[in-house]
Amino acid sequence: MTDDDIRLHLLRELIASGAAPSVGDTAAALGVSASDAAAAYDRLGANRVIVFRPGTRDVLMAAPLSAVPTPHVARMADGRSHYGNCVWDALGVIAMLGRDGDVDTVCTDCDAPLTLAVRGGALAPTDAVVHFAVPAARWWENIVFT
Amino acid sequence: MRGLDRGAVFTPEQLWALAKPWHGKRLDRGWKRFTPAEAEGVFAGAGLTGPFWHL
């Protein structure tokens, strides 16, 4: 088992069910010890590949997917929906899955619902504007806020 | 906002241009996070340059 096996298992489970598997579930699914799975989770967290709820090994983020509901939803053409951590990540879900989809999000300026549509690998024209508040060098100071 | 400057404003097309290389290969075996230099290259590829995008 490599850390990449764990990473891919987390992503595939999030895609399949919307929930991130626990260390115990992952260990059982991949046939490894819980301590080895926990160590892999820790390394993936330390390497900023996944993000935990503070003080736990409960996966909160496995980019681009969120393990908890967010206002940024990738609605795929096959009818399935997945939560992104932010609008960038929700578009990233569509990019990662390589299929048509819509991102349903909310305008942070006026709270109006906003949809970004991806068809055939291209973003449909929109007059929306994107705003990033936190400079790139500071994203990981508080990734949940970012 | 928490002592931050005004931030960066750009187009959804640029965000999509960022999302594709940033996340598009995450289901590939052997995927690796970008190095800071690689990440800045991805930003630049989407037309996002300047101090805000420095790592």
N, CA and C atoms of all chains as a GROMACS GRO file, in nm:
protein
  603
    1MET      N    1   0.084  -0.120   0.000
    1MET     CA    2   0.000   0.000   0.000
    1MET      C    3   0.087   0.125   0.000
    2THR      N    4   0.056   0.216  -0.088
    2THR     CA    5   0.126   0.344  -0.090
    2THR      C    6   0.031   0.454  -0.044
    3ASP      N    7   0.089   0.568  -0.014
    3ASP     CA    8   0.004   0.682   0.021
    3ASP      C    9  -0.089   0.716  -0.095
    4ASP      N   10  -0.042   0.693  -0.216
    4ASP     CA   11  -0.127   0.722  -0.333
    4ASP      C   12  -0.249   0.630  -0.336
    5ASP      N   13  -0.232   0.505  -0.292
    5ASP     CA   14  -0.349   0.416  -0.283
    5ASP      C   15  -0.453   0.474  -0.187
    6ILE      N   16  -0.405   0.525  -0.075
    6ILE     CA   17  -0.496   0.584   0.024
    6ILE      C   18  -0.564   0.708  -0.034
    7ARG      N   19  -0.484   0.792  -0.098
    7ARG     CA   20  -0.538   0.915  -0.157
    7ARG      C   21  -0.647   0.882  -0.258
    8LEU      N   22  -0.618   0.788  -0.347
    8LEU     CA   23  -0.716   0.752  -0.450
    8LEU      C   24  -0.840   0.688  -0.388
    9HIS      N   25  -0.821   0.608  -0.283
    9HIS     CA   26  -0.935   0.547  -0.215
    9HIS      C   27  -1.026   0.655  -0.156
   10LEU      N   28  -0.965   0.755  -0.094
   10LEU     CA   29  -1.044   0.865  -0.037
   10LEU      C   30  -1.124   0.936  -0.146
   11LEU      N   31  -1.058   0.969  -0.256
   11LEU     CA   32  -1.128   1.039  -0.362
   11LEU      C   33  -1.241   0.953  -0.419
   12ARG      N   34  -1.212   0.826  -0.443
   12ARG     CA   35  -1.315   0.739  -0.505
   12ARG      C   36  -1.434   0.720  -0.411
   13GLU      N   37  -1.407   0.707  -0.283
   13GLU     CA   38  -1.517   0.692  -0.187
   13GLU      C   39  -1.599   0.821  -0.177
   14LEU      N   40  -1.530   0.936  -0.180
   14LEU     CA   41  -1.603   1.063  -0.176
   14LEU      C   42  -1.689   1.078  -0.301
   15ILE      N   43  -1.636   1.037  -0.415
   15ILE     CA   44  -1.715   1.044  -0.538
   15ILE      C   45  -1.836   0.950  -0.529
   16ALA      N   46  -1.812   0.831  -0.476
   16ALA     CA   47  -1.918   0.729  -0.474
   16ALA      C   48  -2.028   0.761  -0.373
   17SER      N   49  -1.986   0.809  -0.255
   17SER     CA   50  -2.084   0.821  -0.147
   17SER      C   51  -2.097   0.962  -0.090
   18GLY      N   52  -2.002   1.048  -0.119
   18GLY     CA   53  -2.004   1.182  -0.059
   18GLY      C   54  -1.942   1.186   0.079
   19ALA      N   55  -1.910   1.069   0.133
   19ALA     CA   56  -1.852   1.064   0.267
   19ALA      C   57  -1.707   1.016   0.258
   20ALA      N   58  -1.624   1.070   0.347
   20ALA     CA   59  -1.485   1.027   0.351
   20ALA      C   60  -1.473   0.908   0.446
   21PRO      N   61  -1.406   0.801   0.404
   21PRO     CA   62  -1.393   0.685   0.492
   21PRO      C   63  -1.301   0.715   0.610
   22SER      N   64  -1.332   0.651   0.721
   22SER     CA   65  -1.245   0.662   0.839
   22SER      C   66  -1.116   0.583   0.815
   23VAL      N   67  -1.021   0.604   0.904
   23VAL     CA   68  -0.898   0.526   0.898
   23VAL      C   69  -0.931   0.376   0.902
   24GLY      N   70  -1.021   0.337   0.991
   24GLY     CA   71  -1.056   0.196   1.004
   24GLY      C   72  -1.122   0.141   0.878
   25ASP      N   73  -1.211   0.219   0.820
   25ASP     CA   74  -1.277   0.175   0.697
   25ASP      C   75  -1.176   0.159   0.584
   26THR      N   76  -1.085   0.256   0.574
   26THR     CA   77  -0.984   0.250   0.468
   26THR      C   78  -0.893   0.131   0.489
   27ALA      N   79  -0.852   0.109   0.613
   27ALA     CA   80  -0.764  -0.005   0.642
   27ALA      C   81  -0.831  -0.136   0.601
   28ALA      N   82  -0.959  -0.149   0.635
   28ALA     CA   83  -1.031  -0.271   0.602
   28ALA      C   84  -1.046  -0.286   0.451
   29ALA      N   85  -1.078  -0.175   0.384
   29ALA     CA   86  -1.101  -0.181   0.239
   29ALA      C   87  -0.974  -0.217   0.163
   30LEU      N   88  -0.860  -0.169   0.212
   30LEU     CA   89  -0.735  -0.190   0.139
   30LEU      C   90  -0.653  -0.305   0.196
   31GLY      N   91  -0.702  -0.365   0.303
   31GLY     CA   92  -0.632  -0.480   0.359
   31GLY      C   93  -0.500  -0.445   0.425
   32VAL      N   94  -0.499  -0.332   0.494
   32VAL     CA   95  -0.377  -0.291   0.566
   32VAL      C   96  -0.412  -0.272   0.712
   33SER      N   97  -0.310  -0.257   0.795
   33SER     CA   98  -0.336  -0.236   0.936
   33SER      C   99  -0.388  -0.094   0.960
   34ALA      N  100  -0.462  -0.079   1.067
   34ALA     CA  101  -0.513   0.054   1.100
   34ALA      C  102  -0.398   0.150   1.128
   35SER      N  103  -0.290   0.099   1.188
   35SER     CA  104  -0.178   0.190   1.218
   35SER      C  105  -0.110   0.235   1.089
   36ASP      N  106  -0.098   0.146   0.991
   36ASP     CA  107  -0.038   0.188   0.863
   36ASP      C  108  -0.129   0.288   0.791
   37ALA      N  109  -0.260   0.262   0.793
   37ALA     CA  110  -0.352   0.356   0.730
   37ALA      C  111  -0.348   0.491   0.801
   38ALA      N  112  -0.341   0.489   0.934
   38ALA     CA  113  -0.336   0.615   1.009
   38ALA      C  114  -0.209   0.692   0.975
   39ALA      N  115  -0.099   0.621   0.963
   39ALA     CA  116   0.027   0.689   0.929
   39ALA      C  117   0.019   0.751   0.790
   40ALA      N  118  -0.046   0.681   0.698
   40ALA     CA  119  -0.062   0.736   0.562
   40ALA      C  120  -0.152   0.859   0.565
   41TYR      N  121  -0.261   0.852   0.640
   41TYR     CA  122  -0.347   0.971   0.654
   41TYR      C  123  -0.264   1.088   0.707
   42ASP      N  124  -0.181   1.060   0.808
   42ASP     CA  125  -0.102   1.169   0.867
   42ASP      C  126  -0.006   1.228   0.764
   43ARG      N  127   0.058   1.143   0.686
   43ARG     CA  128   0.152   1.195   0.584
   43ARG      C  129   0.077   1.276   0.479
   44LEU      N  130  -0.040   1.227   0.436
   44LEU     CA  131  -0.117   1.303   0.337
   44LEU      C  132  -0.162   1.437   0.395
   45GLY      N  133  -0.195   1.438   0.523
   45GLY     CA  134  -0.231   1.564   0.587
   45GLY      C  135  -0.112   1.658   0.595
   46ALA      N  136   0.002   1.604   0.637
   46ALA     CA  137   0.123   1.686   0.650
   46ALA      C  138   0.166   1.742   0.515
   47ASN      N  139   0.139   1.666   0.409
   47ASN     CA  140   0.176   1.710   0.274
   47ASN      C  141   0.067   1.794   0.207
   48ARG      N  142  -0.036   1.829   0.283
   48ARG     CA  143  -0.144   1.917   0.234
   48ARG      C  144  -0.221   1.855   0.118
   49VAL      N  145  -0.226   1.722   0.115
   49VAL     CA  146  -0.307   1.654   0.013
   49VAL      C  147  -0.450   1.640   0.064
   50ILE      N  148  -0.465   1.621   0.194
   50ILE     CA  149  -0.597   1.616   0.257
   50ILE      C  150  -0.594   1.707   0.380
   51VAL      N  151  -0.714   1.743   0.425
   51VAL     CA  152  -0.728   1.831   0.542
   51VAL      C  153  -0.823   1.764   0.640
   52PHE      N  154  -0.783   1.761   0.767
   52PHE     CA  155  -0.865   1.699   0.871
   52PHE      C  156  -0.944   1.803   0.950
   53ARG      N  157  -1.051   1.754   1.012
   53ARG     CA  158  -1.109   1.836   1.119
   53ARG      C  159  -1.002   1.850   1.227
   54PRO      N  160  -0.987   1.970   1.281
   54PRO     CA  161  -0.879   1.992   1.377
   54PRO      C  162  -0.879   1.888   1.489
   55GLY      N  163  -0.763   1.834   1.516
   55GLY     CA  164  -0.747   1.741   1.627
   55GLY      C  165  -0.796   1.601   1.600
   56THR      N  166  -0.831   1.570   1.475
   56THR     CA  167  -0.883   1.438   1.441
   56THR      C  168  -0.815   1.386   1.315
   57ARG      N  169  -0.849   1.262   1.278
   57ARG     CA  170  -0.816   1.213   1.145
   57ARG      C  171  -0.942   1.202   1.060
   58ASP      N  172  -1.043   1.278   1.092
   58ASP     CA  173  -1.164   1.285   1.009
   58ASP      C  174  -1.135   1.376   0.891
   59VAL      N  175  -1.147   1.322   0.771
   59VAL     CA  176  -1.112   1.399   0.652
   59VAL      C  177  -1.222   1.501   0.623
   60LEU      N  178  -1.180   1.627   0.613
   60LEU     CA  179  -1.271   1.736   0.581
   60LEU      C  180  -1.263   1.768   0.432
   61MET      N  181  -1.141   1.768   0.380
   61MET     CA  182  -1.118   1.801   0.239
   61MET      C  183  -1.022   1.699   0.178
   62ALA      N  184  -1.054   1.655   0.060
   62ALA     CA  185  -0.960   1.583  -0.026
   62ALA      C  186  -0.979   1.648  -0.162
   63ALA      N  187  -0.905   1.754  -0.182
   63ALA     CA  188  -0.929   1.841  -0.297
   63ALA      C  189  -0.935   1.762  -0.427
   64PRO      N  190  -1.030   1.800  -0.510
   64PRO     CA  191  -1.120   1.914  -0.499
   64PRO      C  192  -1.248   1.888  -0.420
   65LEU      N  193  -1.260   1.770  -0.360
   65LEU     CA  194  -1.386   1.733  -0.297
   65LEU      C  195  -1.391   1.775  -0.150
   66SER      N  196  -1.510   1.808  -0.106
   66SER     CA  197  -1.536   1.835   0.035
   66SER      C  198  -1.615   1.718   0.093
   67ALA      N  199  -1.580   1.680   0.215
   67ALA     CA  200  -1.654   1.572   0.282
   67ALA      C  201  -1.774   1.625   0.358
   68VAL      N  202  -1.793   1.755   0.356
   68VAL     CA  203  -1.910   1.814   0.422
   68VAL      C  204  -1.980   1.905   0.321
   69PRO      N  205  -2.110   1.926   0.340
   69PRO     CA  206  -2.181   2.014   0.245
   69PRO      C  207  -2.123   2.154   0.243
   70THR      N  208  -2.116   2.210   0.123
   70THR     CA  209  -2.070   2.347   0.104
   70THR      C  210  -2.167   2.416   0.007
   71PRO      N  211  -2.154   2.547  -0.010
   71PRO     CA  212  -2.240   2.615  -0.108
   71PRO      C  213  -2.194   2.596  -0.252
   72HIS      N  214  -2.092   2.512  -0.274
   72HIS     CA  215  -2.032   2.499  -0.408
   72HIS      C  216  -2.050   2.355  -0.456
   73VAL      N  217  -2.150   2.335  -0.540
   73VAL     CA  218  -2.192   2.200  -0.578
   73VAL      C  219  -2.165   2.177  -0.726
   74ALA      N  220  -2.095   2.068  -0.756
   74ALA     CA  221  -2.077   2.027  -0.895
   74ALA      C  222  -2.188   1.928  -0.927
   75ARG      N  223  -2.277   1.971  -1.016
   75ARG     CA  224  -2.388   1.883  -1.060
   75ARG      C  225  -2.350   1.826  -1.196
   76MET      N  226  -2.326   1.696  -1.199
   76MET     CA  227  -2.276   1.633  -1.320
   76MET      C  228  -2.391   1.594  -1.412
   77ALA      N  229  -2.354   1.575  -1.539
   77ALA     CA  230  -2.456   1.542  -1.639
   77ALA      C  231  -2.522   1.407  -1.612
   78ASP      N  232  -2.454   1.322  -1.534
   78ASP     CA  233  -2.515   1.192  -1.502
   78ASP      C  234  -2.612   1.201  -1.384
   79GLY      N  235  -2.636   1.322  -1.336
   79GLY     CA  236  -2.733   1.341  -1.229
   79GLY      C  237  -2.673   1.339  -1.090
   80ARG      N  238  -2.545   1.306  -1.080
   80ARG     CA  239  -2.483   1.300  -0.948
   80ARG      C  240  -2.428   1.437  -0.911
   81SER      N  241  -2.419   1.463  -0.782
   81SER     CA  242  -2.368   1.590  -0.733
   81SER      C  243  -2.255   1.566  -0.634
   82HIS      N  244  -2.162   1.658  -0.632
   82HIS     CA  245  -2.047   1.648  -0.542
   82HIS      C  246  -2.016   1.787  -0.486
   83TYR      N  247  -1.977   1.791  -0.359
   83TYR     CA  248  -1.942   1.918  -0.298
   83TYR      C  249  -1.796   1.952  -0.323
   84GLY      N  250  -1.770   2.075  -0.365
   84GLY     CA  251  -1.634   2.127  -0.374
   84GLY      C  252  -1.606   2.214  -0.253
   85ASN      N  253  -1.478   2.236  -0.224
   85ASN     CA  254  -1.441   2.318  -0.109
   85ASN      C  255  -1.462   2.467  -0.136
   86CYS      N  256  -1.462   2.504  -0.262
   86CYS     CA  257  -1.480   2.643  -0.304
   86CYS      C  258  -1.523   2.635  -0.450
   87VAL      N  259  -1.548   2.748  -0.512
   87VAL     CA  260  -1.595   2.743  -0.652
   87VAL      C  261  -1.484   2.692  -0.743
   88TRP      N  262  -1.360   2.726  -0.711
   88TRP     CA  263  -1.245   2.672  -0.788
   88TRP      C  264  -1.246   2.519  -0.781
   89ASP      N  265  -1.262   2.466  -0.662
   89ASP     CA  266  -1.262   2.321  -0.646
   89ASP      C  267  -1.385   2.257  -0.712
   90ALA      N  268  -1.499   2.323  -0.704
   90ALA     CA  269  -1.619   2.266  -0.767
   90ALA      C  270  -1.599   2.255  -0.918
   91LEU      N  271  -1.539   2.358  -0.979
   91LEU     CA  272  -1.502   2.346  -1.120
   91LEU      C  273  -1.397   2.236  -1.137
   92GLY      N  274  -1.311   2.222  -1.036
   92GLY     CA  275  -1.210   2.117  -1.041
   92GLY      C  276  -1.270   1.978  -1.038
   93VAL      N  277  -1.381   1.961  -0.970
   93VAL     CA  278  -1.450   1.832  -0.970
   93VAL      C  279  -1.491   1.797  -1.114
   94ILE      N  280  -1.545   1.895  -1.183
   94ILE     CA  281  -1.586   1.872  -1.322
   94ILE      C  282  -1.464   1.839  -1.408
   95ALA      N  283  -1.355   1.914  -1.386
   95ALA     CA  284  -1.232   1.887  -1.461
   95ALA      C  285  -1.179   1.746  -1.430
   96MET      N  286  -1.183   1.710  -1.302
   96MET     CA  287  -1.131   1.580  -1.259
   96MET      C  288  -1.213   1.465  -1.316
   97LEU      N  289  -1.344   1.482  -1.320
   97LEU     CA  290  -1.432   1.376  -1.369
   97LEU      C  291  -1.439   1.375  -1.522
   98GLY      N  292  -1.400   1.486  -1.583
   98GLY     CA  293  -1.391   1.489  -1.728
   98GLY      C  294  -1.523   1.476  -1.800
   99ARG      N  295  -1.627   1.528  -1.736
   99ARG     CA  296  -1.759   1.522  -1.799
   99ARG      C  297  -1.825   1.660  -1.791
  100ASP      N  298  -1.934   1.675  -1.866
  100ASP     CA  299  -2.010   1.799  -1.856
  100ASP      C  300  -2.070   1.812  -1.716
  101GLY      N  301  -2.087   1.935  -1.674
  101GLY     CA  302  -2.150   1.958  -1.545
  101GLY      C  303  -2.173   2.105  -1.521
  102ASP      N  304  -2.248   2.134  -1.417
  102ASP     CA  305  -2.273   2.271  -1.373
  102ASP      C  306  -2.219   2.287  -1.232
  103VAL      N  307  -2.168   2.404  -1.203
  103VAL     CA  308  -2.136   2.439  -1.066
  103VAL      C  309  -2.245   2.534  -1.017
  104ASP      N  310  -2.315   2.492  -0.914
  104ASP     CA  311  -2.410   2.580  -0.847
  104ASP      C  312  -2.339   2.641  -0.728
  105THR      N  313  -2.337   2.772  -0.723
  105THR     CA  314  -2.270   2.841  -0.614
  105THR      C  315  -2.352   2.966  -0.580
  106VAL      N  316  -2.293   3.051  -0.502
  106VAL     CA  317  -2.363   3.171  -0.457
  106VAL      C  318  -2.270   3.289  -0.476
  107CYS      N  319  -2.323   3.397  -0.528
  107CYS     CA  320  -2.245   3.519  -0.541
  107CYS      C  321  -2.214   3.571  -0.400
  108THR      N  322  -2.087   3.586  -0.369
  108THR     CA  323  -2.051   3.632  -0.234
  108THR      C  324  -2.073   3.781  -0.217
  109ASP      N  325  -2.102   3.850  -0.326
  109ASP     CA  326  -2.130   3.993  -0.317
  109ASP      C  327  -2.276   4.018  -0.286
  110CYS      N  328  -2.366   3.947  -0.360
  110CYS     CA  329  -2.509   3.978  -0.346
  110CYS      C  330  -2.591   3.858  -0.299
  111ASP      N  331  -2.527   3.744  -0.273
  111ASP     CA  332  -2.596   3.623  -0.226
  111ASP      C  333  -2.689   3.561  -0.330
  112ALA      N  334  -2.684   3.608  -0.453
  112ALA     CA  335  -2.771   3.550  -0.555
  112ALA      C  336  -2.715   3.415  -0.600
  113PRO      N  337  -2.803   3.319  -0.631
  113PRO     CA  338  -2.755   3.192  -0.686
  113PRO      C  339  -2.683   3.216  -0.819
  114LEU      N  340  -2.582   3.135  -0.843
  114LEU     CA  341  -2.501   3.153  -0.962
  114LEU      C  342  -2.465   3.015  -1.015
  115THR      N  343  -2.478   2.997  -1.146
  115THR     CA  344  -2.443   2.868  -1.207
  115THR      C  345  -2.337   2.890  -1.313
  116LEU      N  346  -2.233   2.808  -1.306
  116LEU     CA  347  -2.130   2.805  -1.410
  116LEU      C  348  -2.143   2.671  -1.481
  117ALA      N  349  -2.156   2.675  -1.613
  117ALA     CA  350  -2.180   2.554  -1.690
  117ALA      C  351  -2.057   2.517  -1.771
  118VAL      N  352  -2.019   2.390  -1.765
  118VAL     CA  353  -1.909   2.339  -1.846
  118VAL      C  354  -1.967   2.238  -1.945
  119ARG      N  355  -1.946   2.266  -2.072
  119ARG     CA  356  -1.996   2.178  -2.178
  119ARG      C  357  -1.883   2.150  -2.277
  120GLY      N  358  -1.858   2.023  -2.298
  120GLY     CA  359  -1.755   1.986  -2.394
  120GLY      C  360  -1.618   2.041  -2.358
  121GLY      N  361  -1.592   2.052  -2.229
  121GLY     CA  362  -1.460   2.098  -2.184
  121GLY      C  363  -1.443   2.248  -2.184
  122ALA      N  364  -1.550   2.321  -2.212
  122ALA     CA  365  -1.540   2.467  -2.214
  122ALA      C  366  -1.643   2.528  -2.119
  123LEU      N  367  -1.606   2.640  -2.062
  123LEU     CA  368  -1.698   2.711  -1.974
  123LEU      C  369  -1.794   2.795  -2.056
  124ALA      N  370  -1.922   2.780  -2.031
  124ALA     CA  371  -2.021   2.860  -2.104
  124ALA      C  372  -2.005   3.007  -2.065
  125PRO      N  373  -2.029   3.097  -2.160
  125PRO     CA  374  -2.012   3.239  -2.130
  125PRO      C  375  -2.095   3.283  -2.010
  126THR      N  376  -2.037   3.368  -1.929
  126THR     CA  377  -2.104   3.420  -1.810
  126THR      C  378  -2.049   3.558  -1.780
  127ASP      N  379  -2.131   3.641  -1.718
  127ASP     CA  380  -2.081   3.774  -1.683
  127ASP      C  381  -2.039   3.782  -1.536
  128ALA      N  382  -2.025   3.666  -1.472
  128ALA     CA  383  -1.983   3.663  -1.332
  128ALA      C  384  -1.837   3.709  -1.321
  129VAL      N  385  -1.800   3.748  -1.201
  129VAL     CA  386  -1.664   3.792  -1.170
  129VAL      C  387  -1.614   3.708  -1.053
  130VAL      N  388  -1.487   3.669  -1.059
  130VAL     CA  389  -1.427   3.588  -0.952
  130VAL      C  390  -1.342   3.678  -0.863
  131HIS      N  391  -1.356   3.658  -0.733
  131HIS     CA  392  -1.273   3.733  -0.638
  131HIS      C  393  -1.205   3.637  -0.542
  132PHE      N  394  -1.074   3.644  -0.534
  132PHE     CA  395  -0.997   3.571  -0.432
  132PHE      C  396  -0.949   3.674  -0.331
  133ALA      N  397  -0.978   3.652  -0.205
  133ALA     CA  398  -0.938   3.748  -0.102
  133ALA      C  399  -0.797   3.725  -0.051
  134VAL      N  400  -0.757   3.599  -0.045
  134VAL     CA  401  -0.631   3.563   0.022
  134VAL      C  402  -0.522   3.539  -0.081
  135PRO      N  403  -0.408   3.607  -0.068
  135PRO     CA  404  -0.300   3.584  -0.162
  135PRO      C  405  -0.247   3.441  -0.156
  136ALA      N  406  -0.196   3.392  -0.269
  136ALA     CA  407  -0.157   3.250  -0.280
  136ALA      C  408  -0.062   3.207  -0.170
  137ALA      N  409   0.031   3.291  -0.135
  137ALA     CA  410   0.132   3.253  -0.035
  137ALA      C  411   0.071   3.232   0.103
  138ARG      N  412  -0.053   3.280   0.124
  138ARG     CA  413  -0.115   3.269   0.256
  138ARG      C  414  -0.232   3.171   0.259
  139TRP      N  415  -0.257   3.100   0.148
  139TRP     CA  416  -0.373   3.011   0.143
  139TRP      C  417  -0.374   2.909   0.256
  140TRP      N  418  -0.255   2.857   0.289
  140TRP     CA  419  -0.251   2.747   0.386
  140TRP      C  420  -0.238   2.795   0.530
  141GLU      N  421  -0.237   2.927   0.551
  141GLU     CA  422  -0.240   2.975   0.689
  141GLU      C  423  -0.372   2.932   0.754
  142ASN      N  424  -0.479   2.932   0.675
  142ASN     CA  425  -0.609   2.883   0.722
  142ASN      C  426  -0.687   2.840   0.598
  143ILE      N  427  -0.665   2.715   0.558
  143ILE     CA  428  -0.718   2.669   0.430
  143ILE      C  429  -0.871   2.665   0.431
  144VAL      N  430  -0.930   2.645   0.545
  144VAL     CA  431  -1.077   2.642   0.550
  144VAL      C  432  -1.131   2.782   0.520
  145PHE      N  433  -1.068   2.885   0.578
  145PHE     CA  434  -1.110   3.022   0.547
  145PHE      C  435  -1.084   3.054   0.400
  146THR      N  436  -0.964   3.017   0.352
  146THR     CA  437  -0.930   3.045   0.213
  146THR      C  438  -1.036   2.989   0.120
  147MET      N  439  -1.127   4.290   0.503
  147MET     CA  440  -1.147   4.155   0.552
  147MET      C  441  -1.020   4.107   0.623
  148ARG      N  442  -1.023   4.099   0.753
  148ARG     CA  443  -0.913   4.045   0.832
  148ARG      C  444  -0.778   4.104   0.791
  149GLY      N  445  -0.775   4.232   0.760
  149GLY     CA  446  -0.650   4.297   0.730
  149GLY      C  447  -0.593   4.265   0.593
  150LEU      N  448  -0.674   4.202   0.509
  150LEU     CA  449  -0.624   4.167   0.377
  150LEU      C  450  -0.646   4.282   0.281
  151ASP      N  451  -0.566   4.284   0.175
  151ASP     CA  452  -0.586   4.381   0.069
  151ASP      C  453  -0.707   4.341  -0.013
  152ARG      N  454  -0.729   4.412  -0.121
  152ARG     CA  455  -0.853   4.390  -0.196
  152ARG      C  456  -0.858   4.255  -0.266
  153GLY      N  457  -0.746   4.189  -0.278
  153GLY     CA  458  -0.745   4.057  -0.338
  153GLY      C  459  -0.732   4.064  -0.489
  154ALA      N  460  -0.767   3.954  -0.553
  154ALA     CA  461  -0.755   3.943  -0.698
  154ALA      C  462  -0.894   3.926  -0.759
  155VAL      N  463  -0.917   3.996  -0.868
  155VAL     CA  464  -1.043   3.987  -0.941
  155VAL      C  465  -1.011   3.939  -1.082
  156PHE      N  466  -1.082   3.836  -1.125
  156PHE     CA  467  -1.055   3.782  -1.258
  156PHE      C  468  -1.181   3.715  -1.311
  157THR      N  469  -1.170   3.654  -1.427
  157THR     CA  470  -1.290   3.604  -1.494
  157THR      C  471  -1.313   3.456  -1.462
  158PRO      N  472  -1.438   3.411  -1.473
  158PRO     CA  473  -1.465   3.267  -1.458
  158PRO      C  474  -1.388   3.182  -1.559
  159GLU      N  475  -1.364   3.238  -1.678
  159GLU     CA  476  -1.285   3.163  -1.777
  159GLU      C  477  -1.144   3.138  -1.725
  160GLN      N  478  -1.088   3.238  -1.657
  160GLN     CA  479  -0.956   3.218  -1.597
  160GLN      C  480  -0.961   3.116  -1.483
  161LEU      N  481  -1.069   3.117  -1.408
  161LEU     CA  482  -1.083   3.018  -1.300
  161LEU      C  483  -1.091   2.877  -1.357
  162TRP      N  484  -1.164   2.863  -1.466
  162TRP     CA  485  -1.171   2.732  -1.533
  162TRP      C  486  -1.033   2.693  -1.588
  163ALA      N  487  -0.961   2.789  -1.641
  163ALA     CA  488  -0.826   2.762  -1.691
  163ALA      C  489  -0.732   2.722  -1.576
  164LEU      N  490  -0.765   2.765  -1.457
  164LEU     CA  491  -0.688   2.726  -1.338
  164LEU      C  492  -0.734   2.588  -1.288
  165ALA      N  493  -0.863   2.564  -1.291
  165ALA     CA  494  -0.918   2.440  -1.235
  165ALA      C  495  -0.874   2.317  -1.314
  166LYS      N  496  -0.863   2.333  -1.445
  166LYS     CA  497  -0.831   2.215  -1.528
  166LYS      C  498  -0.694   2.157  -1.494
  167PRO      N  499  -0.586   2.236  -1.500
  167PRO     CA  500  -0.456   2.176  -1.466
  167PRO      C  501  -0.442   2.147  -1.316
  168TRP      N  502  -0.509   2.226  -1.232
  168TRP     CA  503  -0.492   2.210  -1.087
  168TRP      C  504  -0.554   2.080  -1.037
  169HIS      N  505  -0.670   2.049  -1.090
  169HIS     CA  506  -0.746   1.935  -1.038
  169HIS      C  507  -0.767   1.822  -1.138
  170GLY      N  508  -0.742   1.848  -1.266
  170GLY     CA  509  -0.784   1.756  -1.372
  170GLY      C  510  -0.724   1.616  -1.363
  171LYS      N  511  -0.606   1.604  -1.303
  171LYS     CA  512  -0.538   1.474  -1.301
  171LYS      C  513  -0.535   1.410  -1.163
  172ARG      N  514  -0.621   1.458  -1.074
  172ARG     CA  515  -0.615   1.406  -0.935
  172ARG      C  516  -0.654   1.260  -0.925
  173LEU      N  517  -0.728   1.208  -1.021
  173LEU     CA  518  -0.763   1.066  -1.016
  173LEU      C  519  -0.658   0.979  -1.085
  174ASP      N  520  -0.553   1.041  -1.134
  174ASP     CA  521  -0.444   0.965  -1.195
  174ASP      C  522  -0.356   0.906  -1.085
  175ARG      N  523  -0.315   0.782  -1.103
  175ARG     CA  524  -0.219   0.724  -1.009
  175ARG      C  525  -0.087   0.799  -1.020
  176GLY      N  526  -0.028   0.829  -0.906
  176GLY     CA  527   0.100   0.898  -0.906
  176GLY      C  528   0.089   1.049  -0.912
  177TRP      N  529  -0.035   1.100  -0.902
  177TRP     CA  530  -0.052   1.246  -0.899
  177TRP      C  531   0.032   1.305  -0.786
  178LYS      N  532   0.092   1.421  -0.814
  178LYS     CA  533   0.170   1.492  -0.711
  178LYS      C  534   0.125   1.638  -0.704
  179ARG      N  535   0.131   1.694  -0.585
  179ARG     CA  536   0.106   1.839  -0.574
  179ARG      C  537   0.211   1.914  -0.655
  180PHE      N  538   0.170   2.026  -0.710
  180PHE     CA  539   0.265   2.109  -0.782
  180PHE      C  540   0.368   2.166  -0.685
  181THR      N  541   0.490   2.180  -0.732
  181THR     CA  542   0.587   2.258  -0.657
  181THR      C  543   0.544   2.404  -0.666
  182PRO      N  544   0.597   2.490  -0.578
  182PRO     CA  545   0.563   2.632  -0.590
  182PRO      C  546   0.591   2.689  -0.729
  183ALA      N  547   0.703   2.651  -0.787
  183ALA     CA  548   0.736   2.703  -0.920
  183ALA      C  549   0.636   2.652  -1.024
  184GLU      N  550   0.599   2.524  -1.013
  184GLU     CA  551   0.499   2.469  -1.106
  184GLU      C  552   0.365   2.538  -1.087
  185ALA      N  553   0.328   2.562  -0.962
  185ALA     CA  554   0.200   2.627  -0.934
  185ALA      C  555   0.197   2.768  -0.992
  186GLU      N  556   0.306   2.841  -0.976
  186GLU     CA  557   0.309   2.976  -1.034
  186GLU      C  558   0.298   2.968  -1.186
  187GLY      N  559   0.352   2.861  -1.245
  187GLY     CA  560   0.337   2.842  -1.390
  187GLY      C  561   0.192   2.818  -1.429
  188VAL      N  562   0.120   2.744  -1.345
  188VAL     CA  563  -0.022   2.721  -1.371
  188VAL      C  564  -0.100   2.853  -1.360
  189PHE      N  565  -0.068   2.930  -1.257
  189PHE     CA  566  -0.134   3.061  -1.243
  189PHE      C  567  -0.109   3.145  -1.368
  190ALA      N  568   0.018   3.150  -1.407
  190ALA     CA  569   0.054   3.233  -1.523
  190ALA      C  570  -0.016   3.184  -1.649
  191GLY      N  571  -0.032   3.050  -1.659
  191GLY     CA  572  -0.100   2.995  -1.775
  191GLY      C  573  -0.245   3.040  -1.786
  192ALA      N  574  -0.301   3.078  -1.671
  192ALA     CA  575  -0.438   3.130  -1.670
  192ALA      C  576  -0.438   3.283  -1.674
  193GLY      N  577  -0.321   3.340  -1.696
  193GLY     CA  578  -0.311   3.486  -1.702
  193GLY      C  579  -0.311   3.551  -1.565
  194LEU      N  580  -0.279   3.475  -1.463
  194LEU     CA  581  -0.283   3.526  -1.325
  194LEU      C  582  -0.139   3.546  -1.278
  195THR      N  583  -0.094   3.667  -1.282
  195THR     CA  584   0.043   3.700  -1.247
  195THR      C  585   0.044   3.818  -1.150
  196GLY      N  586   0.160   3.843  -1.093
  196GLY     CA  587   0.174   3.954  -1.000
  196GLY      C  588   0.192   3.905  -0.859
  197PRO      N  589   0.217   3.997  -0.765
  197PRO     CA  590   0.250   3.958  -0.628
  197PRO      C  591   0.146   3.870  -0.560
  198PHE      N  592   0.017   3.890  -0.593
  198PHE     CA  593  -0.088   3.810  -0.529
  198PHE      C  594  -0.066   3.662  -0.553
  199TRP      N  595  -0.006   3.629  -0.666
  199TRP     CA  596   0.007   3.488  -0.707
  199TRP      C  597   0.145   3.431  -0.678
  200HIS      N  598   0.229   3.506  -0.609
  200HIS     CA  599   0.361   3.455  -0.576
  200HIS      C  600   0.353   3.357  -0.459
  201LEU      N  601   0.433   3.252  -0.469
  201LEU     CA  602   0.440   3.152  -0.361
  201LEU      C  603   0.579   3.151  -0.298
   0.00000   0.00000   0.00000
